[in-house]
Amino acid sequence: MRLAVVFVAAGLCLARNSEDSVPDGIWHEVGRDQLALIKAPLKLKERKWIAAALPIAGGTAALVLTDTRAVRGLPNSAGRISVSNKVSQAGALYTLGAAVVGTALVARSKDKPEALRTSILAGRSLVSASVLTVAMKFAAGRERPFQNEEGRFWKAKNGFPSGHSMAIWSVAATVARRPNCPKWLKVTSYGAAIAVGAARVGARKHFPGDVFVGSSLGFLIGSRMARQP
């Protein structure tokens, strides 16, 4: 994962290496993004806590309490798991990183500044989501369904939250919430994000609660990034 994050940031540096590059560079921006994420909860007003934080906390609690029952109720065929694994690769860090960097390079070569800017912001969202995922996985230590259907926390595992879900939702929200984003791209972006989340559960890699938290936080990261000029 660390190598993939470096690849994404380095690729974005290459894509924006032009006369209109921001002087402080992509690495400085990435650093500022992490500080902003840390400070964000402290800046939320009471109304925003009620509108965002409480529903996420309530949904997480409800799903974690029912995760074991939900996973045990799923069909467990080898074919379904195989298909789910293939679908979920769309949310892998290297897949998204290659897509973001590739789009940025194409946008630069075709002189499309808005597409280039959106790609760079999506890349920054992806890096932020990856950093947050690592920190939360380390803190939670939750088991994955294929390891233990009880999904116990603090067992030195890496099941919570779903990194694939957080990554693809961060990119999807950044793209879909940018000004003038075409409707077909919004539908495609969100549809892919939903499919990856469902696939992670279907592949027995995550519980529904893991996917819900990853998706919610990824959406918030991407939405914040999309508002950047």
Summary of the structure (lengths in Angstrom):
residues: 229
radius of gyration: 17.8
end to end distance: 28.3
largest distance: 56.5
contacts: 783
relative contact order: 0.16
helix: 75%
strand: 0%
